[in-house]
Amino acid sequence: MSKMLFEPPEAQQVFRSPSPEELKALAARMANAQPTRYGNLNVQTEVVARSKQSTYIVTDEPDGQNQAISRAEGQRWAEAQDAYIARETMVQVDGYIGVDPSYRVATRLYIEAAHANVAGMQQALYFEPNSSGHAPELTVIYTPSLRAKGFPDNRLIAVDLDHGVTRVFNSDYFGESKKGGLRMWNKLVYDRGGLPLHAGSKRIPTAGGDRIGLIVGLSGTGKTTTTFTRQNGSLPIQDDFVAWLPDGRVSVSENGCFAKTFGLNPEDEPTIYGAVTQSDSYLENVSQRGDEVDFYDTSYTQNGRATFPFSVIESAARDEISHVDFLLILNRNENVIPAVAKLEGPQAAAFFMLGETQGTSAGGADEAGKFLRIPGTNPFFPMPHDLQGNRFLELLEQHPLDVYLMNTGRVGGPESDQRSEEVAIRHSSAIVKAIAEGAIEWTQDPDFGYKIAASVPGIDESNGCLLRPRELYAAHRRLAEYDTLVTRFKSERRAFLESYPSLSVDIVDAVG
């Protein structure tokens, strides 16, 4: 990636490096910002999810997997955006993505002051800049009020990886700022020999010492919930992205959290609830009446969000992760996937590549409720996905760790099917605790070849079918249905993996 300093376009006025208090005051002027009784702001945006269909890599050599526009077209839109900015008031927020010296990248957000909440939310996630000056290697230029006619929804996210610049048009959703920087950081990590993981991380104390876990998962699968649940007084290290480094260490990316708020309550998720309901957080698209917010009302969107800095909770966000003990691959499913399965070797890389889950509102209307396969559960990897799977297997062989598949949805069918069973937060928490403590008794699954749990402390036998789906289907005289699903999954998985021409044959063969 080019080291050349990119200078943002001139504007009529620029608020440079405002303090959190100054940003909050700017955001409070927005007509769509409401103060809550917690002393924070809640902003209702026009765009309520990331705009996948409007995201394009700027290149003259498209990879066939990511949408692309030519460099000439990218330049035309850059010039149009620069001309627009010349008449506007902008906010400039500087910071760093990452803390490891080799992966600590100076980053800048440059956005219309009329959408100052986005700047405030981003500032909470950046690591603070050096006082001696800031030379950004990655820049996000953001004009929510400028339409990009001719693109889906007249919206454009143009990603110029070679120059480290992402330009956002006609979206006021904060996720485009956050992912704009992280998407470019993904390429930087890969180019330096590592693997970016769409993952949280946590440190879990056990009798045998602290255990470090990574939690990989698509937005809405329970990644943040699993990261923040307090097994044995565990502490979150990171919520959304980490870099698995060539030497086996892991580097964090952000100094805060962008959490989903749907169904948030102090009983199930006390840490996140406490962090969201205080003055240093920002809310986005949470239902509100007067100064009261309602995390259960989805009449506007189910994709309500909040940002908060790690400084408002007890965390290990700045810890160096010298090693990793286990990695969880989350999916939210509702069929024959057990609550937990243990994966080994190429099989682990295969399920990492499959990235199976039920889509949620976080991915927009095109993904919500649909069964998806997202390689690495990372829709923000801006290069061919074959590279993810092969690098995962390479690092796993060089730096072995235990890998598990975790279903955070249901077993045996959707919620409307009374024969199905929910994998509740308490079940997932018991599984994570048992994995950290090495307390699960494993047995071989005859259908998929991975190991399934014969028992898990904290999950009683009445819920045993969460662990062994074949037994649940058998109990309801549904074995023929189960066998049909097994055959279908094996066939579909192999076909999916074979669609990536450079993927290791060992990974493809691992699904049977």
Buried (B, 14 or more C-beta within 10 A) or exposed (E): BEEEEBEBBEBEEBBEBBEEEBBBEBBBEBEEBBBBEBEBBBBBBEBBBBBBBBBBBBBEEEBEBBBBBBBEBBEEBBEBBBEBBEEBBBBBBBBBBBBBEBBBBBBBBBBBBBBBBBBBBBBBBBBEBEEEEBEBBBBBBBBBEBBBEEBBBEBBBBBBBEBBBBBBBBBBBBBBBBBBBBBBBBBBBBEEEBBBBBBBBBBBBBEEEBBBBBBBBBBBBBBBBBBBBBBBEBBBBBBBBBBBBBEBBBBBBBBBBBBBBBBBEEEBBEBBBBBBBEEBBBBBBBBBEEEEBEBEBBEBBBBBBBBBBBEBBEBBBEBEBEEBBBBBBBBBBBBBBBBBBBBBBBBBBBBBBBBBBBBBBBBBEEBBEEBBBBBBBBBBBBBBBBBBBBBBBBBBEEBEBBBBBBBBBBBBBEEEEEBBBBBBBEBBBBBBBBBBBEBBEBEEBEBBBBBBBEBBEBBEEEBBBBBBBBEBBEEBEBEEBBBEBBEEBBEBBBEBBEEBEEBBEBBBEBBB
